[in-house]
Amino acid sequence: MADAEVIILPKKHKKKKERKSLPEEDVAEIQHAEEFLIKPESKVAKLDTSQWPLLLKNFDKLNVRTTHYTPLACGSNPLKREIGDYIRTGFINLDKPSNPSSHEVVAWIRRILRVEKTGHSGTLDPKVTGCLIVCIERATRLVKSQQSAGKEYVGIVRLHNAIEGGTQLSRALETLTGALFQRPPLIAAVKRQLRVRTIYESKMIEYDPERRLGIFWDHMVTMHDVLDAQWLYDNHKDESYLRRVVYPLEKLLTSHKRL
């Protein structure tokens, strides 16, 4: 008998569609160009009522609404507010630098933007860097809504000796879950007393024994961004940088349920 030859054809991989990223320079132009409105529609959903009982005849025509949203003539779109109102009803997702306290950072932003009132949700220790939500004037009413939200900490751990794979490290991280006893360090701003904190999840994002890893954030701005954006508007009347630094307060409420 002749030996049969088996030919294995390579599998065809479907090409994934690349998502086009929007340049940051075009954000302000798009806010002015588009309306961002939900327009009413005249379409009405049709129901087959031929098999319905006689008492329910024409029941589907009793209350017909063309749309769930009715645009109003007053007010304006959050993305198309005037720059003064846009700043007074906005917030900044700030990447807090190390050394200054959260109160000092918020006071600096108040002087840079020349506003009357600023507030921050949560407090970071002076040596800690990370996300600090700074609310401006009317947006300060939403500070408490963000303080009750969950927190997520991301850190870099440097080991003294190399370990075989990341399995041993991931097992050690699993032990750091549940109710744990802890005492704040000396540099912390809170009282140093033994307390219990519940850790719901500890997971390893990435492990690489050879390369130096770093952590990056999206949609966060620095103090230099805030200062440069205000300078650009004062000297050249260019508000595009300010609109990228400051977000409308409605963005803080996107995770809440609609009324």
trRosetta pair geometry for C-beta under 8 A, 3 or more apart (Angstrom, degrees):
i j d omega theta_ij theta_ji phi_ij phi_ji
22 26 6.0 -113 178 70 92 117
22 27 7.0 101 132 -75 120 77
22 30 7.7 -28 -168 -19 138 155
23 26 4.9 84 71 3 90 103
24 27 5.8 -24 -163 -12 48 117
24 244 5.8 63 -178 -133 102 145
25 28 7.9 -57 177 27 40 95
25 29 7.8 23 137 -1 65 116
25 240 7.1 30 -157 157 57 140
26 29 5.2 -63 -156 46 57 114
26 30 5.7 58 148 -26 85 104
27 30 6.1 -60 -151 35 27 107
27 31 6.6 30 152 -23 62 105
27 240 7.4 128 69 -168 81 87
27 243 6.6 -171 113 112 104 106
27 244 5.4 107 67 -89 143 94
28 31 5.6 -50 -151 29 35 116
28 32 6.9 23 156 -9 65 104
28 239 6.7 163 -150 102 141 73
28 240 3.4 -141 27 -128 158 77
28 241 7.9 -37 -40 -23 144 28
28 243 4.5 118 -100 62 97 138
28 244 6.7 -75 -45 -40 98 88
29 32 6.2 -63 -156 41 33 102
29 33 6.0 26 153 -20 70 115
29 240 7.2 5 -37 -114 71 121
30 33 5.6 -58 -133 40 33 109
30 34 5.8 -1 179 9 72 111
31 34 7.4 -63 -127 48 15 84
31 36 8.0 -18 -139 -18 57 136
31 79 4.3 -134 -143 163 100 106
31 80 6.1 178 162 -76 85 66
31 243 6.2 -128 23 175 160 148
32 80 6.6 120 -106 -119 48 92
35 77 6.8 170 178 -44 54 153
35 80 7.7 -29 -139 -29 43 153
36 77 5.2 115 73 -159 110 144
36 79 5.7 67 21 37 161 130
36 80 7.4 177 36 -19 117 111
37 71 6.0 30 -170 -103 120 136
37 77 6.8 -101 -67 -83 84 122
38 67 7.6 162 139 179 105 133
38 69 4.7 34 97 82 132 155
38 71 7.2 -180 70 -64 69 100
39 71 7.3 -21 -114 -25 45 136
40 66 5.7 57 178 110 105 116
40 67 4.2 -139 -135 7 75 149
40 69 7.2 -149 -83 82 74 74
40 70 7.0 26 -76 -112 122 53
40 71 7.0 -121 -29 5 96 97
41 66 6.0 -163 83 164 55 92
41 67 5.4 121 31 -75 73 108
42 66 5.6 -29 -114 -146 36 129
43 66 7.4 109 50 -157 40 80
44 64 5.7 3 -135 -167 133 120
44 66 6.7 -68 -73 -108 86 63
47 60 4.7 -159 46 -112 132 158
48 51 7.1 29 131 16 98 94
49 52 4.5 -34 -164 7 75 130
49 56 7.2 -142 -154 121 110 99
49 57 7.2 122 152 -128 128 48
49 58 7.8 131 132 -61 165 27
49 59 7.3 168 -128 40 138 87
49 60 5.8 -139 -59 0 134 126
52 56 4.5 -99 165 88 121 118
52 57 6.8 162 97 -78 114 50
52 59 7.2 -133 164 23 155 119
53 56 5.3 80 62 17 77 100
53 57 7.9 -99 107 -38 47 76
54 57 5.6 -17 -164 -27 45 116
56 59 4.3 -43 -169 -17 73 139
58 61 5.0 -50 -171 38 78 115
58 62 7.3 107 136 -50 78 77
59 62 6.0 -27 -165 -13 44 116
60 64 7.8 58 150 -78 66 99
61 64 6.2 -21 -146 -38 49 121
65 68 6.9 81 121 -80 132 50
67 70 7.1 143 87 -70 106 58
72 75 6.2 52 89 30 114 113
76 80 5.7 -121 167 89 108 91
76 81 5.4 133 95 -92 129 65
77 80 4.3 51 66 27 105 105
77 81 7.4 -137 84 -41 53 67
78 81 6.4 -23 -157 -22 33 111
78 89 7.8 -121 -139 113 88 123
78 248 3.9 92 171 -172 117 167
78 249 7.8 -131 -141 44 128 63
78 250 4.9 -93 -82 10 165 133
79 248 6.6 -98 -71 -23 54 139
81 85 4.5 -111 171 93 120 109
81 86 4.3 159 85 -70 109 80
81 89 7.0 -52 137 52 177 124
81 248 7.4 127 9 -103 128 116
82 85 4.9 75 60 21 85 102
82 86 6.5 -148 91 -16 35 93
83 86 5.2 -51 -137 35 31 120
83 87 6.5 30 163 -18 64 102
83 233 7.2 175 171 -145 151 139
83 239 4.6 -105 -100 -131 138 148
83 242 6.5 64 -154 90 111 143
83 243 7.6 -89 -116 -62 89 94
84 87 6.4 -59 -155 34 26 103
84 88 6.5 13 155 -8 63 113
85 88 5.7 -61 -140 46 35 107
85 89 5.9 3 168 8 71 113
86 89 6.7 -75 -141 53 19 87
86 90 5.9 28 158 -40 59 127
86 242 7.7 106 102 127 124 111
86 243 6.8 -27 155 -102 150 84
86 246 6.6 118 140 102 92 130
86 248 7.0 -71 -150 -87 76 86
87 90 5.6 -66 -139 28 27 122
87 113 6.1 -175 -179 -169 132 125
87 115 6.8 -146 136 -73 110 127
87 136 6.1 -71 162 126 67 157
87 137 8.0 71 122 17 70 123
87 242 6.8 -43 -78 173 109 125
87 246 5.6 -41 -114 -166 65 177
88 115 6.5 167 -101 -130 74 121
88 136 6.2 -126 -134 128 27 106
88 137 4.3 -31 -159 59 76 149
88 138 5.8 61 146 5 83 102
89 136 7.6 -70 -21 85 6 96
89 137 7.1 -62 -66 81 43 105
89 138 4.8 -19 -101 64 74 124
89 139 5.9 121 -164 -47 41 94
89 248 6.5 9 115 -146 93 74
89 249 5.3 -90 167 -4 76 117
90 136 5.4 10 69 43 68 123
90 139 6.0 -84 78 -30 12 148
90 246 4.0 59 134 170 151 108
90 247 5.8 152 -162 74 97 35
90 248 5.6 -65 -105 -100 83 32
90 249 6.1 -135 -106 -42 27 72
91 133 5.9 7 171 -176 129 89
91 134 6.3 162 -164 84 75 49
91 135 4.7 -31 -105 -103 104 59
91 136 6.3 -170 -91 6 44 82
91 139 4.9 -147 -57 149 92 154
91 142 7.7 -84 -56 72 139 124
91 246 7.1 139 63 -157 22 73
91 247 5.7 -31 64 64 75 90
91 249 6.0 95 -16 -98 101 66
91 251 7.6 -133 47 62 111 107
91 252 6.4 59 18 -48 151 123
92 109 6.8 -144 34 -148 152 148
92 133 7.5 157 78 -156 50 45
92 134 4.4 -9 56 60 99 105
92 136 7.3 71 -13 -34 93 109
92 221 6.3 -78 -169 55 99 122
92 226 6.7 15 -137 -88 155 121
92 245 6.3 -8 -121 157 104 82
92 246 5.9 -52 -77 -104 81 63
92 247 7.3 148 -94 15 32 83
93 131 6.5 -29 -172 -148 86 95
93 133 6.2 -18 -107 -104 59 71
93 219 5.9 23 75 134 151 85
93 220 5.2 -100 122 -110 100 62
93 221 6.6 105 75 15 69 83
93 247 6.7 32 -14 1 99 131
94 105 6.9 154 135 158 154 131
94 109 7.5 -94 -79 -71 149 144
94 131 7.5 124 72 -157 50 44
94 132 4.7 -37 74 70 102 90
94 133 7.4 168 22 -94 82 18
94 134 5.2 39 -10 -6 127 115
94 220 7.0 68 179 -165 10 86
94 221 6.2 -49 -109 72 53 78
94 222 7.4 91 -158 -121 73 23
94 223 7.4 48 -155 -64 114 65
94 226 7.7 -10 -108 -40 107 131
95 129 6.9 22 171 178 79 97
95 130 7.1 -75 -147 -172 62 11
95 131 7.0 -31 -100 -89 54 46
95 132 7.7 137 -115 22 8 86
95 217 6.3 163 -93 60 120 147
95 220 4.4 85 -51 152 101 123
95 221 6.7 -166 6 81 91 25
95 222 5.2 -38 59 -87 108 69
96 100 7.8 -130 -174 76 93 92
96 102 6.7 -37 -125 -101 149 75
96 105 5.8 -63 -130 -83 95 172
96 124 5.4 151 70 60 162 151
96 128 7.3 33 93 105 126 74
96 129 5.7 -166 87 -142 75 53
96 130 6.1 -9 41 54 100 46
96 131 7.6 7 1 94 94 3
96 132 4.2 65 -46 -7 117 131
97 100 6.4 51 78 30 96 102
97 105 7.5 162 35 -99 81 123
97 129 6.2 -16 -147 -112 22 104
97 222 7.2 64 -56 -154 99 95
97 223 6.3 -53 -14 -2 120 123
98 126 7.4 69 -175 150 56 62
98 127 5.7 15 -156 -155 96 44
98 128 7.3 166 -112 61 75 11
98 129 5.1 -53 -59 -56 80 103
99 126 5.7 -6 -173 169 21 98
99 127 6.9 39 -73 -95 40 51
100 104 4.3 -117 -175 86 106 131
100 105 5.4 127 114 -55 124 84
100 108 7.8 4 170 -14 161 136
100 126 6.4 -145 111 -141 12 87
101 104 4.8 99 55 6 77 101
101 105 7.2 -141 96 -5 42 87
101 125 7.9 -57 -122 -171 74 31
101 126 4.9 -46 -78 -84 66 90
101 189 7.7 97 -131 -86 113 143
102 105 5.7 -54 -149 35 34 112
102 106 6.4 31 155 -17 67 106
102 120 5.5 -144 170 88 113 159
102 122 7.8 -136 -132 110 162 62
102 123 4.9 -148 28 -142 153 67
102 124 5.2 125 -65 41 113 74
102 132 6.0 -168 -129 -139 101 139
103 106 6.0 -56 -147 38 30 109
103 107 6.4 31 154 -20 64 108
104 107 5.7 -57 -148 36 32 112
104 108 6.5 35 153 -22 65 103
105 108 5.8 -52 -152 32 32 112
105 109 6.7 30 152 -17 64 104
105 120 7.7 62 83 -69 105 152
105 132 6.7 55 98 104 149 159
105 134 7.5 -118 124 -81 101 132
105 223 7.1 -114 -145 -84 94 120
106 109 5.8 -53 -150 36 35 111
106 110 6.5 40 150 -23 65 103
106 118 5.0 -176 -179 115 94 119
106 119 7.0 24 -157 -129 144 13
106 120 5.0 -117 -76 -31 132 116
106 134 5.7 179 -112 -128 84 110
107 110 5.6 -50 -150 32 34 115
107 111 6.7 28 154 -14 65 103
107 118 7.7 -176 -83 61 30 127
108 111 5.9 -60 -153 39 33 105
108 112 6.2 32 152 -21 69 108
108 223 6.8 3 114 -142 139 123
109 112 5.6 -52 -141 36 34 112
109 113 6.1 12 167 0 69 110
109 118 5.7 144 90 -139 107 167
109 134 5.6 37 67 171 170 157
109 136 7.9 -110 138 -88 118 100
109 223 7.7 -116 -73 -124 86 83
109 226 6.0 -54 -120 171 89 162
110 113 6.7 -65 -139 49 22 94
110 115 5.8 -101 -145 64 67 83
110 116 7.8 -43 -160 124 108 7
110 117 7.4 -47 -123 -166 120 6
110 118 4.4 -134 -74 3 99 127
111 114 7.1 21 -171 -76 32 52
112 226 5.6 79 114 136 154 108
112 227 5.6 -95 -139 -94 136 67
112 230 5.4 177 163 7 90 160
113 118 8.0 113 50 -71 127 127
113 136 6.8 -55 106 -127 161 134
113 226 7.2 -65 -53 -177 98 108
113 230 6.1 -136 -94 -90 54 133
115 118 6.4 99 85 -53 120 93
115 136 5.6 8 123 -163 175 102
115 137 5.5 -112 -179 -45 125 107
116 137 6.3 69 54 -100 87 100
117 136 7.5 124 90 -171 66 45
117 137 5.0 105 61 -103 94 53
117 140 5.8 -75 135 -16 114 151
118 134 6.0 -4 -175 -178 113 98
118 135 6.8 156 -160 82 59 52
118 136 5.7 -20 -107 -108 82 57
118 137 7.5 -23 -75 -38 53 51
118 140 7.0 175 -159 -78 21 118
119 134 7.4 157 83 -157 35 54
119 135 4.9 -16 65 60 87 102
119 140 3.9 98 15 -133 127 104
119 143 4.8 -64 124 -74 131 144
120 123 7.3 102 103 -87 118 58
120 132 5.7 -13 -156 176 126 98
120 133 6.5 141 -154 81 66 56
120 134 5.3 -28 -94 -101 86 62
120 135 7.1 178 -86 15 31 77
120 143 7.2 75 96 -134 14 118
121 133 4.6 -3 36 68 108 115
121 135 7.0 70 -29 -19 94 112
121 143 4.8 -172 -79 -159 85 70
121 144 7.7 -162 -119 -63 100 16
121 146 3.7 1 -163 89 168 118
121 147 5.0 -140 -162 -61 91 72
122 132 7.1 -137 81 -128 100 68
122 133 7.3 76 30 32 103 93
122 146 7.3 -89 -15 121 99 99
122 147 5.9 167 -55 -115 71 74
122 151 7.7 128 -117 -94 149 121
123 189 6.9 -87 134 71 127 149
124 128 4.5 -131 180 87 99 118
124 129 7.7 83 165 -104 147 10
124 130 6.2 178 -115 53 146 99
124 132 5.8 -91 -1 -81 127 113
125 128 4.4 87 56 -2 83 112
125 187 6.6 91 173 130 138 90
125 188 5.8 -81 -98 -128 140 53
125 189 5.3 -171 -110 -12 82 101
126 187 7.7 -107 54 173 96 101
126 189 7.6 116 -11 -58 83 112
127 187 5.8 9 5 151 137 140
130 153 8.0 -44 -116 -126 161 70
131 217 7.3 175 -69 -141 95 150
131 220 6.6 -105 -103 -109 82 127
133 143 8.0 169 103 -125 110 68
133 146 5.6 -70 67 151 156 163
133 252 7.7 101 -167 -105 143 118
135 139 4.0 -143 -164 114 96 97
135 140 4.5 150 110 -86 120 50
135 141 8.0 -145 158 27 149 42
135 142 6.2 176 -116 61 148 88
135 143 5.5 -125 18 -72 145 87
135 249 7.4 58 -141 -110 99 104
136 139 5.4 44 51 38 56 117
136 140 7.3 -117 93 -43 7 85
136 246 7.2 -25 7 -137 146 122
137 140 6.5 -128 127 -6 9 104
138 141 6.7 -27 175 3 53 109
138 249 7.0 -97 102 -32 91 156
139 142 5.7 -47 -174 29 66 112
139 249 4.1 -160 -108 -94 104 121
139 252 7.4 124 -160 2 107 144
140 143 5.6 -5 -168 -30 58 114
142 145 4.9 -47 -166 33 71 121
142 146 6.6 62 141 -18 84 100
142 249 6.0 152 4 -166 148 111
142 252 5.1 102 149 105 148 151
142 253 7.2 -98 -131 -57 138 94
143 146 6.3 -70 -163 38 34 102
143 147 6.5 36 148 -29 70 107
144 147 5.4 -48 -143 26 41 117
144 148 7.0 33 164 -15 66 101
145 148 6.9 -60 -159 33 28 103
145 149 7.7 42 143 -37 57 101
145 252 6.8 104 92 149 124 116
145 253 7.5 -3 139 -92 157 77
145 256 7.6 -38 -171 -63 131 132
146 149 5.4 -36 -159 5 48 121
146 252 6.3 -68 -65 -157 114 118
149 255 7.9 73 -116 82 125 153
154 205 7.2 17 -140 -19 106 147
154 215 5.7 145 126 -138 125 147
156 213 6.7 180 -124 86 114 99
156 214 7.8 -28 -79 -118 141 35
156 215 6.7 -137 -50 -23 104 112
159 162 7.1 120 96 -92 124 29
159 163 6.6 -56 151 -13 167 104
159 169 7.8 -97 -61 -97 141 121
162 209 5.3 62 -137 -152 108 133
163 166 7.9 99 92 -96 113 33
163 168 5.1 -120 170 64 136 133
163 169 6.3 143 72 -45 150 97
163 209 7.8 -158 48 -90 60 125
164 167 7.9 -24 104 41 77 98
164 168 6.8 79 61 -7 71 128
165 168 6.8 112 80 4 80 87
165 207 7.9 74 173 110 45 142
166 169 5.1 -58 -158 45 63 114
166 170 5.7 64 144 -26 86 102
166 204 6.1 -177 177 125 124 158
166 207 3.6 142 -95 53 129 160
167 170 5.9 -56 -145 37 30 108
167 171 6.4 31 156 -19 64 105
168 171 5.9 -54 -151 34 30 111
168 172 6.7 30 152 -19 62 105
169 172 5.7 -54 -152 34 35 112
169 173 6.6 35 151 -20 66 103
169 204 6.1 87 116 -89 107 150
169 207 6.2 146 61 -106 147 144
170 173 5.6 -51 -149 34 36 113
170 174 6.7 44 151 -27 64 99
170 203 7.7 10 -139 -151 94 56
170 204 4.9 -96 -94 6 84 131
170 207 8.0 -97 -48 -32 93 143
171 174 5.6 -47 -153 25 36 115
171 175 7.4 39 150 -21 61 97
172 175 6.0 -49 -163 24 39 112
172 176 7.5 32 145 -15 63 103
173 176 5.7 -57 -160 32 45 111
173 202 4.4 -149 173 127 92 110
173 203 6.7 124 132 -106 141 17
173 204 5.7 178 0 -46 161 91
174 177 6.3 -41 -171 2 45 119
174 202 6.8 -166 -87 72 27 102
176 180 6.9 5 -157 -73 64 152
176 199 6.0 -32 145 93 74 161
176 202 4.7 31 83 -9 102 170
177 199 5.1 -120 -126 99 45 99
177 200 7.0 1 -152 160 97 11
177 201 6.5 17 -116 -104 120 23
177 202 5.4 -141 -65 10 89 101
178 198 6.8 -63 172 -144 29 73
178 199 6.5 -5 36 56 29 80
179 196 5.4 4 -172 -176 100 112
179 197 7.5 159 -147 81 55 27
179 198 5.2 -29 -89 -95 64 77
180 196 7.1 154 74 -152 33 63
180 197 5.9 -28 62 66 85 76
180 198 7.6 145 14 -103 73 27
180 199 6.0 15 2 -1 123 111
181 194 6.1 -7 -168 -169 103 101
181 195 7.5 151 -150 80 57 32
181 196 6.0 -37 -94 -96 56 69
182 194 7.7 155 81 -148 28 58
182 195 6.3 -32 67 67 75 78
182 196 7.8 124 21 -112 76 23
182 197 5.7 -24 25 18 125 115
183 192 6.1 47 177 -170 94 80
183 193 7.1 -124 -132 120 86 12
183 194 5.3 -39 -82 -92 95 60
183 195 7.4 130 -95 18 46 74
184 188 3.8 -91 173 54 117 160
184 190 5.2 168 -57 72 171 100
184 191 7.4 115 38 88 136 32
184 192 5.2 -121 67 -105 92 65
184 193 7.9 17 20 30 98 45
184 195 7.9 27 -26 21 88 119
185 188 5.2 121 59 -20 66 100
185 192 7.8 -66 120 -109 8 111
186 192 7.1 -1 -96 -78 47 144
188 192 7.1 131 60 -78 115 83
199 202 6.0 17 156 -43 128 105
204 207 5.8 4 166 -43 131 106
206 213 6.2 170 98 -133 122 152
208 211 4.8 -19 133 46 137 92
208 213 5.9 129 43 -54 115 115
217 220 4.3 9 121 13 127 136
221 225 4.0 -112 -170 75 103 149
221 226 6.4 111 134 -47 126 80
221 244 7.9 132 -82 124 129 81
221 245 5.0 82 -112 -136 170 79
222 225 5.0 111 53 -1 67 99
222 226 7.5 -129 101 -1 43 85
223 226 5.7 -52 -153 35 39 111
223 227 6.4 35 152 -16 69 107
224 227 5.7 -56 -145 41 33 109
224 228 6.0 29 158 -16 68 110
225 228 6.0 -58 -141 41 27 106
225 229 6.1 28 159 -22 64 110
225 241 7.8 -157 -173 177 78 102
225 245 5.3 169 140 -107 107 115
226 229 5.9 -56 -145 34 26 111
226 230 6.6 20 159 -13 62 107
226 245 5.7 145 -94 -176 60 145
227 230 6.2 -59 -151 38 28 105
227 231 6.3 26 154 -17 64 110
228 231 5.6 -56 -145 39 33 112
228 232 6.2 35 156 -23 67 106
228 241 6.7 -95 115 168 88 150
229 232 5.8 -52 -147 34 29 112
229 233 6.6 24 155 -14 62 106
229 241 3.9 -158 -120 126 83 106
229 242 4.6 135 166 -77 115 59
229 244 7.5 -151 -108 58 132 87
229 245 4.6 -101 -32 -8 168 146
230 233 5.8 -57 -149 38 33 108
230 234 6.2 31 155 -19 67 108
230 242 7.0 84 -76 -90 51 108
231 234 5.8 -56 -142 38 31 109
231 235 6.0 5 167 1 67 115
232 235 6.6 -68 -136 48 22 94
232 236 5.6 -39 -173 42 63 111
232 238 5.0 -59 154 67 102 106
232 241 4.9 66 60 29 149 143
232 242 7.7 -158 72 -34 105 86
233 236 7.3 -71 -107 61 15 69
233 237 6.4 39 -163 -124 54 25
233 238 6.2 -118 -91 65 52 50
233 239 5.5 57 -111 -90 111 62
233 241 7.2 -136 -43 58 89 101
233 242 5.5 18 -51 -32 137 130
238 241 6.5 58 116 4 100 98
239 242 5.0 -54 -161 42 67 116
239 243 5.9 67 142 -25 85 102
240 243 5.9 -58 -150 36 31 109
240 244 6.8 27 153 -16 63 105
241 244 5.9 -58 -154 36 34 108
241 245 6.4 28 152 -17 67 110
242 245 5.7 -60 -144 39 34 108
242 246 5.9 -4 169 14 73 111
243 246 6.7 -59 -120 57 27 85
247 251 4.8 -47 155 28 124 150
248 251 5.8 117 73 -13 70 95
249 252 5.8 -39 -173 19 60 114
249 253 7.5 42 141 -9 73 105
250 253 5.8 -66 -159 41 48 106
250 254 7.2 73 146 -53 71 83
251 254 5.9 -20 -157 -17 42 116
253 256 5.0 -46 -166 26 72 120
